[in-house]
Every structure is written in structure tokens, then in C-alpha cells.
Amino acid sequence: MKWIEISNERPKPQEQLLVLISNRVASVVKFNGFNFTDDGLDVDDVTHWCYLPEIPILKRELLREG
């Protein structure tokens, strides 16, 4: 997972992201192409962001499929 400063690069629109707010608080939000939002409300003071990692597949899910 690589943190990217918002001043260096913007994420792709409509992606769900992990962001740092004021360099202290982590939150999962979406980027609408202009603003970071959480349930439609703007999230201010985003300093860094990164894409969420893929969710691991649990062993019991593999057993059900097999």
C-alpha cells in the first residue's frame, strides 16, 4: 500500500479509497472527480490517499466453491 500526497496526484473518479485527514485520521471515502465524499458529504483536509488492497479470500469460502 503506497500513500500518495494529494498535492502530487489525484485518484481516479468513483474509486473507493483510504485517506488520511489532517495527517492523523484514516477513513474510507470515494472520490467523485472533484471532492472526497463519505455518504455524499464532502470530506475536507485530505492530505494523502491510497487505493484499498484487494480483500483476501477466506479458506472456508474456497471449500464451499470446491
PyMOL Python script that loads the backbone (N, CA, C, O; Angstrom):
from pymol import cmd

cmd.read_pdbstr("""\
ATOM      1  N   MET A   1       0.846  -1.165   0.000  1.00  0.00           N
ATOM      2  CA  MET A   1       0.000   0.000   0.000  1.00  0.00           C
ATOM      3  C   MET A   1       0.893   1.231   0.000  1.00  0.00           C
ATOM      4  O   MET A   1       1.769   1.374   0.853  1.00  0.00           O
ATOM      5  N   LYS A   2       0.667   2.115  -0.959  1.00  0.00           N
ATOM      6  CA  LYS A   2       1.510   3.298  -1.102  1.00  0.00           C
ATOM      7  C   LYS A   2       0.666   4.553  -0.878  1.00  0.00           C
ATOM      8  O   LYS A   2      -0.315   4.771  -1.589  1.00  0.00           O
ATOM      9  N   TRP A   3       1.038   5.380   0.105  1.00  0.00           N
ATOM     10  CA  TRP A   3       0.348   6.633   0.350  1.00  0.00           C
ATOM     11  C   TRP A   3       0.814   7.677  -0.660  1.00  0.00           C
ATOM     12  O   TRP A   3       2.008   7.807  -0.927  1.00  0.00           O
ATOM     13  N   ILE A   4      -0.141   8.417  -1.216  1.00  0.00           N
ATOM     14  CA  ILE A   4       0.159   9.438  -2.220  1.00  0.00           C
ATOM     15  C   ILE A   4      -0.333  10.788  -1.686  1.00  0.00           C
ATOM     16  O   ILE A   4      -1.471  10.907  -1.230  1.00  0.00           O
ATOM     17  N   GLU A   5       0.524  11.786  -1.747  1.00  0.00           N
ATOM     18  CA  GLU A   5       0.122  13.126  -1.318  1.00  0.00           C
ATOM     19  C   GLU A   5      -0.880  13.694  -2.313  1.00  0.00           C
ATOM     20  O   GLU A   5      -0.693  13.590  -3.525  1.00  0.00           O
ATOM     21  N   ILE A   6      -1.949  14.298  -1.791  1.00  0.00           N
ATOM     22  CA  ILE A   6      -2.991  14.844  -2.651  1.00  0.00           C
ATOM     23  C   ILE A   6      -2.444  15.957  -3.550  1.00  0.00           C
ATOM     24  O   ILE A   6      -2.961  16.179  -4.645  1.00  0.00           O
ATOM     25  N   SER A   7      -1.409  16.650  -3.095  1.00  0.00           N
ATOM     26  CA  SER A   7      -0.827  17.718  -3.907  1.00  0.00           C
ATOM     27  C   SER A   7      -0.041  17.170  -5.092  1.00  0.00           C
ATOM     28  O   SER A   7       0.219  17.904  -6.046  1.00  0.00           O
ATOM     29  N   ASN A   8       0.347  15.877  -5.050  1.00  0.00           N
ATOM     30  CA  ASN A   8       1.124  15.269  -6.135  1.00  0.00           C
ATOM     31  C   ASN A   8       0.267  14.578  -7.185  1.00  0.00           C
ATOM     32  O   ASN A   8       0.614  14.570  -8.366  1.00  0.00           O
ATOM     33  N   GLU A   9      -0.851  13.998  -6.762  1.00  0.00           N
ATOM     34  CA  GLU A   9      -1.660  13.198  -7.694  1.00  0.00           C
ATOM     35  C   GLU A   9      -3.070  13.029  -7.158  1.00  0.00           C
ATOM     36  O   GLU A   9      -3.277  12.895  -5.952  1.00  0.00           O
ATOM     37  N   ARG A  10      -4.039  13.037  -8.069  1.00  0.00           N
ATOM     38  CA  ARG A  10      -5.443  12.789  -7.712  1.00  0.00           C
ATOM     39  C   ARG A  10      -5.814  11.363  -8.115  1.00  0.00           C
ATOM     40  O   ARG A  10      -5.304  10.856  -9.113  1.00  0.00           O
ATOM     41  N   PRO A  11      -6.692  10.712  -7.355  1.00  0.00           N
ATOM     42  CA  PRO A  11      -7.120   9.354  -7.717  1.00  0.00           C
ATOM     43  C   PRO A  11      -8.123   9.369  -8.863  1.00  0.00           C
ATOM     44  O   PRO A  11      -8.623  10.424  -9.253  1.00  0.00           O
ATOM     45  N   LYS A  12      -8.409   8.184  -9.399  1.00  0.00           N
ATOM     46  CA  LYS A  12      -9.427   8.037 -10.435  1.00  0.00           C
ATOM     47  C   LYS A  12     -10.803   8.296  -9.817  1.00  0.00           C
ATOM     48  O   LYS A  12     -11.047   7.912  -8.673  1.00  0.00           O
ATOM     49  N   PRO A  13     -11.704   8.944 -10.565  1.00  0.00           N
ATOM     50  CA  PRO A  13     -13.058   9.173 -10.039  1.00  0.00           C
ATOM     51  C   PRO A  13     -13.794   7.862  -9.754  1.00  0.00           C
ATOM     52  O   PRO A  13     -13.575   6.847 -10.415  1.00  0.00           O
ATOM     53  N   GLN A  14     -14.658   7.916  -8.768  1.00  0.00           N
ATOM     54  CA  GLN A  14     -15.542   6.830  -8.344  1.00  0.00           C
ATOM     55  C   GLN A  14     -14.822   5.665  -7.684  1.00  0.00           C
ATOM     56  O   GLN A  14     -15.420   4.610  -7.474  1.00  0.00           O
ATOM     57  N   GLU A  15     -13.566   5.837  -7.359  1.00  0.00           N
ATOM     58  CA  GLU A  15     -12.829   4.789  -6.654  1.00  0.00           C
ATOM     59  C   GLU A  15     -13.052   4.926  -5.150  1.00  0.00           C
ATOM     60  O   GLU A  15     -13.142   6.034  -4.623  1.00  0.00           O
ATOM     61  N   GLN A  16     -13.137   3.804  -4.480  1.00  0.00           N
ATOM     62  CA  GLN A  16     -13.179   3.812  -3.027  1.00  0.00           C
ATOM     63  C   GLN A  16     -11.739   3.797  -2.544  1.00  0.00           C
ATOM     64  O   GLN A  16     -10.929   3.001  -3.017  1.00  0.00           O
ATOM     65  N   LEU A  17     -11.420   4.678  -1.602  1.00  0.00           N
ATOM     66  CA  LEU A  17     -10.040   4.911  -1.198  1.00  0.00           C
ATOM     67  C   LEU A  17      -9.903   4.964   0.312  1.00  0.00           C
ATOM     68  O   LEU A  17     -10.879   5.139   1.041  1.00  0.00           O
ATOM     69  N   LEU A  18      -8.678   4.809   0.756  1.00  0.00           N
ATOM     70  CA  LEU A  18      -8.333   5.074   2.134  1.00  0.00           C
ATOM     71  C   LEU A  18      -7.622   6.419   2.135  1.00  0.00           C
ATOM     72  O   LEU A  18      -6.673   6.614   1.375  1.00  0.00           O
ATOM     73  N   VAL A  19      -8.067   7.351   2.978  1.00  0.00           N
ATOM     74  CA  VAL A  19      -7.451   8.672   3.021  1.00  0.00           C
ATOM     75  C   VAL A  19      -6.988   9.006   4.430  1.00  0.00           C
ATOM     76  O   VAL A  19      -7.501   8.481   5.418  1.00  0.00           O
ATOM     77  N   LEU A  20      -6.002   9.896   4.495  1.00  0.00           N
ATOM     78  CA  LEU A  20      -5.602  10.489   5.763  1.00  0.00           C
ATOM     79  C   LEU A  20      -6.166  11.899   5.805  1.00  0.00           C
ATOM     80  O   LEU A  20      -6.002  12.673   4.863  1.00  0.00           O
ATOM     81  N   ILE A  21      -6.828  12.222   6.898  1.00  0.00           N
ATOM     82  CA  ILE A  21      -7.407  13.541   7.083  1.00  0.00           C
ATOM     83  C   ILE A  21      -6.539  14.279   8.090  1.00  0.00           C
ATOM     84  O   ILE A  21      -6.336  13.810   9.209  1.00  0.00           O
ATOM     85  N   SER A  22      -6.032  15.432   7.686  1.00  0.00           N
ATOM     86  CA  SER A  22      -5.130  16.242   8.522  1.00  0.00           C
ATOM     87  C   SER A  22      -3.941  15.432   9.030  1.00  0.00           C
ATOM     88  O   SER A  22      -3.457  15.664  10.138  1.00  0.00           O
ATOM     89  N   ASN A  23      -3.468  14.478   8.218  1.00  0.00           N
ATOM     90  CA  ASN A  23      -2.306  13.634   8.557  1.00  0.00           C
ATOM     91  C   ASN A  23      -2.503  12.799   9.815  1.00  0.00           C
ATOM     92  O   ASN A  23      -1.524  12.312  10.380  1.00  0.00           O
ATOM     93  N   ARG A  24      -3.762  12.617  10.278  1.00  0.00           N
ATOM     94  CA  ARG A  24      -3.975  11.912  11.540  1.00  0.00           C
ATOM     95  C   ARG A  24      -5.015  10.812  11.471  1.00  0.00           C
ATOM     96  O   ARG A  24      -4.798   9.726  12.009  1.00  0.00           O
ATOM     97  N   VAL A  25      -6.131  11.069  10.825  1.00  0.00           N
ATOM     98  CA  VAL A  25      -7.278  10.170  10.884  1.00  0.00           C
ATOM     99  C   VAL A  25      -7.441   9.461   9.549  1.00  0.00           C
ATOM    100  O   VAL A  25      -7.474  10.108   8.502  1.00  0.00           O
ATOM    101  N   ALA A  26      -7.542   8.145   9.575  1.00  0.00           N
ATOM    102  CA  ALA A  26      -7.759   7.376   8.359  1.00  0.00           C
ATOM    103  C   ALA A  26      -9.256   7.125   8.189  1.00  0.00           C
ATOM    104  O   ALA A  26      -9.973   6.875   9.158  1.00  0.00           O
ATOM    105  N   SER A  27      -9.716   7.196   6.929  1.00  0.00           N
ATOM    106  CA  SER A  27     -11.130   6.974   6.644  1.00  0.00           C
ATOM    107  C   SER A  27     -11.269   6.414   5.233  1.00  0.00           C
ATOM    108  O   SER A  27     -10.454   6.710   4.359  1.00  0.00           O
ATOM    109  N   VAL A  28     -12.296   5.610   5.015  1.00  0.00           N
ATOM    110  CA  VAL A  28     -12.592   5.089   3.680  1.00  0.00           C
ATOM    111  C   VAL A  28     -13.637   6.009   3.049  1.00  0.00           C
ATOM    112  O   VAL A  28     -14.703   6.235   3.622  1.00  0.00           O
ATOM    113  N   VAL A  29     -13.323   6.536   1.867  1.00  0.00           N
ATOM    114  CA  VAL A  29     -14.183   7.502   1.183  1.00  0.00           C
ATOM    115  C   VAL A  29     -14.203   7.200  -0.312  1.00  0.00           C
ATOM    116  O   VAL A  29     -13.513   6.291  -0.775  1.00  0.00           O
ATOM    117  N   LYS A  30     -14.989   7.957  -1.059  1.00  0.00           N
ATOM    118  CA  LYS A  30     -14.969   7.909  -2.524  1.00  0.00           C
ATOM    119  C   LYS A  30     -14.495   9.253  -3.050  1.00  0.00           C
ATOM    120  O   LYS A  30     -14.651  10.281  -2.390  1.00  0.00           O
ATOM    121  N   PHE A  31     -13.915   9.236  -4.243  1.00  0.00           N
ATOM    122  CA  PHE A  31     -13.503  10.467  -4.915  1.00  0.00           C
ATOM    123  C   PHE A  31     -14.419  10.639  -6.107  1.00  0.00           C
ATOM    124  O   PHE A  31     -14.492   9.751  -6.956  1.00  0.00           O
ATOM    125  N   ASN A  32     -15.126  11.771  -6.197  1.00  0.00           N
ATOM    126  CA  ASN A  32     -16.092  11.973  -7.272  1.00  0.00           C
ATOM    127  C   ASN A  32     -15.518  12.712  -8.471  1.00  0.00           C
ATOM    128  O   ASN A  32     -16.260  13.092  -9.377  1.00  0.00           O
ATOM    129  N   GLY A  33     -14.220  12.916  -8.487  1.00  0.00           N
ATOM    130  CA  GLY A  33     -13.574  13.650  -9.568  1.00  0.00           C
ATOM    131  C   GLY A  33     -13.208  15.063  -9.152  1.00  0.00           C
ATOM    132  O   GLY A  33     -12.352  15.702  -9.764  1.00  0.00           O
ATOM    133  N   PHE A  34     -13.861  15.542  -8.109  1.00  0.00           N
ATOM    134  CA  PHE A  34     -13.591  16.882  -7.587  1.00  0.00           C
ATOM    135  C   PHE A  34     -13.318  16.868  -6.088  1.00  0.00           C
ATOM    136  O   PHE A  34     -12.402  17.534  -5.606  1.00  0.00           O
ATOM    137  N   ASN A  35     -14.136  16.091  -5.349  1.00  0.00           N
ATOM    138  CA  ASN A  35     -14.055  16.061  -3.885  1.00  0.00           C
ATOM    139  C   ASN A  35     -14.039  14.623  -3.381  1.00  0.00           C
ATOM    140  O   ASN A  35     -14.477  13.696  -4.063  1.00  0.00           O
ATOM    141  N   PHE A  36     -13.525  14.468  -2.173  1.00  0.00           N
ATOM    142  CA  PHE A  36     -13.634  13.210  -1.461  1.00  0.00           C
ATOM    143  C   PHE A  36     -14.952  13.256  -0.703  1.00  0.00           C
ATOM    144  O   PHE A  36     -15.274  14.267  -0.078  1.00  0.00           O
ATOM    145  N   THR A  37     -15.720  12.164  -0.753  1.00  0.00           N
ATOM    146  CA  THR A  37     -17.028  12.160  -0.101  1.00  0.00           C
ATOM    147  C   THR A  37     -17.223  10.888   0.720  1.00  0.00           C
ATOM    148  O   THR A  37     -16.645   9.840   0.434  1.00  0.00           O
ATOM    149  N   ASP A  38     -18.049  11.017   1.739  1.00  0.00           N
ATOM    150  CA  ASP A  38     -18.448   9.900   2.585  1.00  0.00           C
ATOM    151  C   ASP A  38     -19.954   9.994   2.738  1.00  0.00           C
ATOM    152  O   ASP A  38     -20.454  10.917   3.380  1.00  0.00           O
ATOM    153  N   ASP A  39     -20.683   9.053   2.158  1.00  0.00           N
ATOM    154  CA  ASP A  39     -22.151   9.074   2.146  1.00  0.00           C
ATOM    155  C   ASP A  39     -22.688  10.391   1.594  1.00  0.00           C
ATOM    156  O   ASP A  39     -23.676  10.922   2.101  1.00  0.00           O
ATOM    157  N   GLY A  40     -22.038  10.918   0.555  1.00  0.00           N
ATOM    158  CA  GLY A  40     -22.490  12.129  -0.109  1.00  0.00           C
ATOM    159  C   GLY A  40     -22.016  13.423   0.516  1.00  0.00           C
ATOM    160  O   GLY A  40     -22.221  14.492  -0.060  1.00  0.00           O
ATOM    161  N   LEU A  41     -21.388  13.358   1.678  1.00  0.00           N
ATOM    162  CA  LEU A  41     -20.880  14.561   2.338  1.00  0.00           C
ATOM    163  C   LEU A  41     -19.403  14.746   2.016  1.00  0.00           C
ATOM    164  O   LEU A  41     -18.635  13.784   2.029  1.00  0.00           O
ATOM    165  N   ASP A  42     -19.005  15.988   1.725  1.00  0.00           N
ATOM    166  CA  ASP A  42     -17.606  16.272   1.425  1.00  0.00           C
ATOM    167  C   ASP A  42     -16.718  16.011   2.632  1.00  0.00           C
ATOM    168  O   ASP A  42     -17.089  16.307   3.768  1.00  0.00           O
ATOM    169  N   VAL A  43     -15.547  15.456   2.372  1.00  0.00           N
ATOM    170  CA  VAL A  43     -14.539  15.216   3.404  1.00  0.00           C
ATOM    171  C   VAL A  43     -13.410  16.213   3.141  1.00  0.00           C
ATOM    172  O   VAL A  43     -12.776  16.180   2.087  1.00  0.00           O
ATOM    173  N   ASP A  44     -13.171  17.088   4.098  1.00  0.00           N
ATOM    174  CA  ASP A  44     -12.155  18.133   3.951  1.00  0.00           C
ATOM    175  C   ASP A  44     -10.840  17.723   4.577  1.00  0.00           C
ATOM    176  O   ASP A  44     -10.772  16.758   5.338  1.00  0.00           O
ATOM    177  N   ASP A  45      -9.799  18.461   4.250  1.00  0.00           N
ATOM    178  CA  ASP A  45      -8.465  18.312   4.842  1.00  0.00           C
ATOM    179  C   ASP A  45      -7.802  16.968   4.552  1.00  0.00           C
ATOM    180  O   ASP A  45      -7.027  16.471   5.368  1.00  0.00           O
ATOM    181  N   VAL A  46      -8.104  16.374   3.386  1.00  0.00           N
ATOM    182  CA  VAL A  46      -7.422  15.141   2.979  1.00  0.00           C
ATOM    183  C   VAL A  46      -6.000  15.501   2.577  1.00  0.00           C
ATOM    184  O   VAL A  46      -5.787  16.373   1.734  1.00  0.00           O
ATOM    185  N   THR A  47      -5.031  14.829   3.181  1.00  0.00           N
ATOM    186  CA  THR A  47      -3.626  15.097   2.882  1.00  0.00           C
ATOM    187  C   THR A  47      -2.987  14.003   2.023  1.00  0.00           C
ATOM    188  O   THR A  47      -2.117  14.289   1.201  1.00  0.00           O
ATOM    189  N   HIS A  48      -3.419  12.750   2.212  1.00  0.00           N
ATOM    190  CA  HIS A  48      -2.856  11.600   1.497  1.00  0.00           C
ATOM    191  C   HIS A  48      -3.980  10.621   1.178  1.00  0.00           C
ATOM    192  O   HIS A  48      -5.023  10.614   1.832  1.00  0.00           O
ATOM    193  N   TRP A  49      -3.749   9.800   0.164  1.00  0.00           N
ATOM    194  CA  TRP A  49      -4.723   8.765  -0.192  1.00  0.00           C
ATOM    195  C   TRP A  49      -3.994   7.548  -0.732  1.00  0.00           C
ATOM    196  O   TRP A  49      -2.836   7.627  -1.141  1.00  0.00           O
ATOM    197  N   CYS A  50      -4.695   6.419  -0.726  1.00  0.00           N
ATOM    198  CA  CYS A  50      -4.185   5.206  -1.372  1.00  0.00           C
ATOM    199  C   CYS A  50      -5.373   4.321  -1.745  1.00  0.00           C
ATOM    200  O   CYS A  50      -6.437   4.389  -1.130  1.00  0.00           O
ATOM    201  N   TYR A  51      -5.164   3.489  -2.767  1.00  0.00           N
ATOM    202  CA  TYR A  51      -6.208   2.543  -3.162  1.00  0.00           C
ATOM    203  C   TYR A  51      -6.307   1.454  -2.110  1.00  0.00           C
ATOM    204  O   TYR A  51      -5.308   1.091  -1.489  1.00  0.00           O
ATOM    205  N   LEU A  52      -7.500   0.939  -1.912  1.00  0.00           N
ATOM    206  CA  LEU A  52      -7.706  -0.148  -0.960  1.00  0.00           C
ATOM    207  C   LEU A  52      -7.099  -1.436  -1.515  1.00  0.00           C
ATOM    208  O   LEU A  52      -7.165  -1.686  -2.719  1.00  0.00           O
ATOM    209  N   PRO A  53      -6.515  -2.242  -0.655  1.00  0.00           N
ATOM    210  CA  PRO A  53      -5.994  -3.534  -1.131  1.00  0.00           C
ATOM    211  C   PRO A  53      -7.152  -4.476  -1.446  1.00  0.00           C
ATOM    212  O   PRO A  53      -8.273  -4.276  -0.977  1.00  0.00           O
ATOM    213  N   GLU A  54      -6.875  -5.489  -2.232  1.00  0.00           N
ATOM    214  CA  GLU A  54      -7.894  -6.499  -2.517  1.00  0.00           C
ATOM    215  C   GLU A  54      -8.208  -7.265  -1.248  1.00  0.00           C
ATOM    216  O   GLU A  54      -7.333  -7.487  -0.411  1.00  0.00           O
ATOM    217  N   ILE A  55      -9.461  -7.668  -1.107  1.00  0.00           N
ATOM    218  CA  ILE A  55      -9.890  -8.427   0.054  1.00  0.00           C
ATOM    219  C   ILE A  55      -9.431  -9.874  -0.117  1.00  0.00           C
ATOM    220  O   ILE A  55      -9.642 -10.463  -1.177  1.00  0.00           O
ATOM    221  N   PRO A  56      -8.806 -10.455   0.912  1.00  0.00           N
ATOM    222  CA  PRO A  56      -8.340 -11.839   0.788  1.00  0.00           C
ATOM    223  C   PRO A  56      -9.522 -12.810   0.768  1.00  0.00           C
ATOM    224  O   PRO A  56     -10.571 -12.540   1.353  1.00  0.00           O
ATOM    225  N   ILE A  57      -9.340 -13.919   0.101  1.00  0.00           N
ATOM    226  CA  ILE A  57     -10.355 -14.969   0.069  1.00  0.00           C
ATOM    227  C   ILE A  57     -10.135 -15.860   1.281  1.00  0.00           C
ATOM    228  O   ILE A  57      -9.024 -16.335   1.517  1.00  0.00           O
ATOM    229  N   LEU A  58     -11.183 -16.082   2.040  1.00  0.00           N
ATOM    230  CA  LEU A  58     -11.081 -16.933   3.222  1.00  0.00           C
ATOM    231  C   LEU A  58     -11.065 -18.397   2.821  1.00  0.00           C
ATOM    232  O   LEU A  58     -11.662 -18.769   1.811  1.00  0.00           O
ATOM    233  N   LYS A  59     -10.396 -19.226   3.593  1.00  0.00           N
ATOM    234  CA  LYS A  59     -10.290 -20.651   3.280  1.00  0.00           C
ATOM    235  C   LYS A  59     -11.654 -21.320   3.227  1.00  0.00           C
ATOM    236  O   LYS A  59     -11.881 -22.175   2.371  1.00  0.00           O
ATOM    237  N   ARG A  60     -12.565 -20.954   4.118  1.00  0.00           N
ATOM    238  CA  ARG A  60     -13.873 -21.609   4.114  1.00  0.00           C
ATOM    239  C   ARG A  60     -14.659 -21.284   2.842  1.00  0.00           C
ATOM    240  O   ARG A  60     -15.455 -22.103   2.383  1.00  0.00           O
ATOM    241  N   GLU A  61     -14.440 -20.086   2.265  1.00  0.00           N
ATOM    242  CA  GLU A  61     -15.079 -19.759   1.005  1.00  0.00           C
ATOM    243  C   GLU A  61     -14.534 -20.645  -0.121  1.00  0.00           C
ATOM    244  O   GLU A  61     -15.279 -21.043  -1.017  1.00  0.00           O
ATOM    245  N   LEU A  62     -13.246 -20.949  -0.071  1.00  0.00           N
ATOM    246  CA  LEU A  62     -12.649 -21.832  -1.067  1.00  0.00           C
ATOM    247  C   LEU A  62     -13.222 -23.230  -0.957  1.00  0.00           C
ATOM    248  O   LEU A  62     -13.451 -23.891  -1.970  1.00  0.00           O
ATOM    249  N   LEU A  63     -13.458 -23.689   0.271  1.00  0.00           N
ATOM    250  CA  LEU A  63     -14.005 -25.032   0.483  1.00  0.00           C
ATOM    251  C   LEU A  63     -15.432 -25.133  -0.075  1.00  0.00           C
ATOM    252  O   LEU A  63     -15.806 -26.162  -0.638  1.00  0.00           O
ATOM    253  N   ARG A  64     -16.224 -24.069   0.081  1.00  0.00           N
ATOM    254  CA  ARG A  64     -17.593 -24.068  -0.447  1.00  0.00           C
ATOM    255  C   ARG A  64     -17.603 -24.142  -1.967  1.00  0.00           C
ATOM    256  O   ARG A  64     -18.439 -24.824  -2.559  1.00  0.00           O
ATOM    257  N   GLU A  65     -16.661 -23.427  -2.598  1.00  0.00           N
ATOM    258  CA  GLU A  65     -16.611 -23.395  -4.059  1.00  0.00           C
ATOM    259  C   GLU A  65     -16.109 -24.724  -4.625  1.00  0.00           C
ATOM    260  O   GLU A  65     -16.515 -25.120  -5.718  1.00  0.00           O
ATOM    261  N   GLY A  66     -15.247 -25.404  -3.909  1.00  0.00           N
ATOM    262  CA  GLY A  66     -14.598 -26.607  -4.412  1.00  0.00           C
ATOM    263  C   GLY A  66     -15.478 -27.778  -4.272  1.00  0.00           C
ATOM    264  O   GLY A  66     -15.095 -28.886  -4.645  1.00  0.00           O
TER     265      GLY A  66
END
""", "prot")
cmd.dss("prot")
cmd.show_as("cartoon", "prot")
cmd.util.cbc("prot")
cmd.orient("prot")
